[in-house]
Amino acid sequence: MNRYAEELEFAVRLARSAGTLILESYGRVGRVRHKSRRDVVTDVDYRSEALIDKRIRRRFPDDGILAEEAGADRVGGTDGARRWWAIDPLDGTVNYANGIPYFCVSIALIDEQVPVVGVVFDPLRGDLYTATTHTAARLNGALAKASTKESLGDCVVSLAILGPGGLARERRIAPEIRIHRRMGSAALSLASVGAGRFDAFVQNGGLSRWDVAAAGLIAEHGGAVVTNLTGGPWWDPRQAAPMLNIVAAPEPHHGELLRLLSATGTRVRSRR
């Protein structure tokens, strides 16, 4: 029995509605504002987030919400709600604003500080990744499985090493894998690990809770080992800064990736 079946069904409908809104303006983006030197936000981010926020408050008024643009409402602390939603209304905004077809909607439910429902929706392809704490990962309703490749040298890895010397470290890892990619949507790339589309995902920081809550759950329940850079827990519900870091890979290759990262001197970094 899936304790969170109702919430999963709700999150799926919500992600699809947000995806429809996003596609209506794809290729016709209006105002684009810089949040930082690298990050931008569009009017579509705000409208998608407002849609998601409104429907969550109407359906689950006692739940808290953590959203990329609006921030936190009753999340954590002594006044925090037991349950809260982590939402990224448009992950991959830079791609979206430039017409690059790689972005998604990410919605997760956190209960007792643990992700229990994860939905990542790619509206361009109609691909829906889902998982709950009680169920396996699924892609478009079918069971999803992490890669079963026997050799790390055959693996395609979503790899982003931030900070000074990051690109040089990536070049040192490159000969050990088939090829690496930076796609511009961490949520979509990490969720893809749960379905074996990416064989592994590595990012040494710059990730916020709304980036990874849903996708990390999906990758884990697809059979990947998901940890932080040192092999510890990937999820920290109280990490407000963009310092979350993730290594997700099939069990036979996860330890080797951790070793390679350590050998190259890769440390946790913030994108800021």
Solvent accessible surface area in square Angstrom, and as a share of the most:
residue,aa,sasa,rsa
1,M,232,1.04
2,N,33,0.17
3,R,152,0.56
4,Y,8,0.03
5,A,52,0.40
6,E,89,0.40
7,E,16,0.07
8,L,34,0.17
9,E,104,0.47
10,F,13,0.05
11,A,0,0.00
12,V,28,0.16
13,R,115,0.42
14,L,2,0.01
15,A,0,0.00
16,R,106,0.39
17,S,31,0.20
18,A,0,0.00
19,G,0,0.00
20,T,81,0.47
21,L,25,0.12
22,I,0,0.00
23,L,65,0.32
24,E,102,0.46
25,S,14,0.09
26,Y,54,0.20
27,G,62,0.59
28,R,170,0.62
29,V,36,0.21
30,G,49,0.47
31,R,166,0.61
32,V,66,0.38
33,R,93,0.34
34,H,127,0.57
35,K,73,0.31
36,S,38,0.25
37,R,192,0.70
38,R,127,0.46
39,D,33,0.17
40,V,19,0.11
41,V,2,0.01
42,T,1,0.01
43,D,52,0.27
44,V,0,0.00
45,D,1,0.01
46,Y,89,0.34
47,R,103,0.37
48,S,0,0.00
49,E,10,0.05
50,A,61,0.48
51,L,35,0.17
52,I,0,0.00
53,D,29,0.15
54,K,133,0.56
55,R,82,0.30
56,I,0,0.00
57,R,99,0.36
58,R,164,0.60
59,R,95,0.35
60,F,25,0.10
61,P,91,0.57
62,D,116,0.60
63,D,11,0.06
64,G,0,0.00
65,I,3,0.02
66,L,4,0.02
67,A,1,0.01
68,E,44,0.20
69,E,39,0.17
70,A,83,0.65
71,G,30,0.28
72,A,64,0.50
73,D,48,0.25
74,R,94,0.34
75,V,25,0.14
76,G,23,0.22
77,G,70,0.67
78,T,144,0.84
79,D,125,0.65
80,G,25,0.24
81,A,17,0.13
82,R,131,0.48
83,R,28,0.10
84,W,1,0.00
85,W,0,0.00
86,A,1,0.01
87,I,0,0.00
88,D,1,0.00
89,P,0,0.00
90,L,1,0.01
91,D,13,0.07
92,G,9,0.09
93,T,15,0.09
94,V,65,0.38
95,N,12,0.06
96,Y,1,0.00
97,A,31,0.24
98,N,104,0.53
99,G,39,0.38
100,I,83,0.42
101,P,68,0.43
102,Y,25,0.10
103,F,1,0.00
104,C,0,0.00
105,V,0,0.00
106,S,1,0.00
107,I,0,0.00
108,A,0,0.00
109,L,0,0.00
110,I,0,0.00
111,D,6,0.03
112,E,110,0.49
113,Q,49,0.22
114,V,81,0.47
115,P,5,0.03
116,V,10,0.05
117,V,0,0.00
118,G,0,0.00
119,V,0,0.00
120,V,0,0.00
121,F,14,0.06
122,D,3,0.01
123,P,10,0.06
124,L,66,0.33
125,R,123,0.45
126,G,32,0.31
127,D,13,0.07
128,L,14,0.07
129,Y,3,0.01
130,T,14,0.08
131,A,2,0.01
132,T,0,0.00
133,T,49,0.29
134,H,99,0.44
135,T,46,0.26
136,A,41,0.32
137,A,0,0.00
138,R,99,0.36
139,L,27,0.13
140,N,82,0.42
141,G,51,0.49
142,A,62,0.48
143,L,106,0.53
144,A,7,0.05
145,K,132,0.56
146,A,12,0.09
147,S,14,0.09
148,T,124,0.72
149,K,81,0.35
150,E,168,0.75
151,S,51,0.33
152,L,19,0.10
153,G,34,0.33
154,D,55,0.29
155,C,0,0.00
156,V,40,0.23
157,V,1,0.01
158,S,9,0.06
159,L,2,0.01
160,A,13,0.10
161,I,2,0.01
162,L,17,0.09
163,G,34,0.33
164,P,103,0.65
165,G,43,0.41
166,G,3,0.03
167,L,111,0.55
168,A,44,0.34
169,R,64,0.23
170,E,6,0.03
171,R,155,0.56
172,R,142,0.52
173,I,3,0.01
174,A,30,0.23
175,P,107,0.67
176,E,76,0.34
177,I,9,0.05
178,R,149,0.54
179,I,67,0.34
180,H,49,0.22
181,R,109,0.40
182,R,118,0.43
183,M,68,0.30
184,G,55,0.53
185,S,3,0.02
186,A,18,0.14
187,A,0,0.00
188,L,4,0.02
189,S,2,0.01
190,L,0,0.00
191,A,0,0.00
192,S,6,0.04
193,V,1,0.00
194,G,0,0.00
195,A,21,0.17
196,G,26,0.25
197,R,128,0.47
198,F,18,0.08
199,D,2,0.01
200,A,1,0.00
201,F,3,0.01
202,V,1,0.01
203,Q,11,0.05
204,N,1,0.01
205,G,0,0.00
206,G,9,0.09
207,L,3,0.02
208,S,9,0.06
209,R,24,0.09
210,W,40,0.14
211,D,17,0.09
212,V,0,0.00
213,A,1,0.00
214,A,0,0.00
215,A,0,0.00
216,G,0,0.00
217,L,7,0.04
218,I,0,0.00
219,A,0,0.00
220,E,69,0.31
221,H,56,0.25
222,G,2,0.02
223,G,52,0.50
224,A,6,0.05
225,V,49,0.28
226,V,9,0.05
227,T,17,0.10
228,N,35,0.18
229,L,16,0.08
230,T,120,0.70
231,G,35,0.34
232,G,22,0.21
233,P,114,0.71
234,W,19,0.07
235,W,30,0.11
236,D,60,0.31
237,P,20,0.12
238,R,165,0.60
239,Q,52,0.23
240,A,79,0.61
241,A,45,0.35
242,P,22,0.14
243,M,61,0.27
244,L,9,0.05
245,N,15,0.08
246,I,0,0.00
247,V,0,0.00
248,A,0,0.00
249,A,0,0.00
250,P,8,0.05
251,E,121,0.54
252,P,95,0.60
253,H,8,0.03
254,H,11,0.05
255,G,44,0.43
256,E,61,0.27
257,L,2,0.01
258,L,37,0.19
259,R,127,0.46
260,L,13,0.07
261,L,2,0.01
262,S,75,0.49
263,A,59,0.46
264,T,11,0.06
265,G,23,0.22
266,T,5,0.03
267,R,155,0.57
268,V,58,0.33
269,R,99,0.36
270,S,35,0.23
271,R,74,0.27
272,R,167,0.61
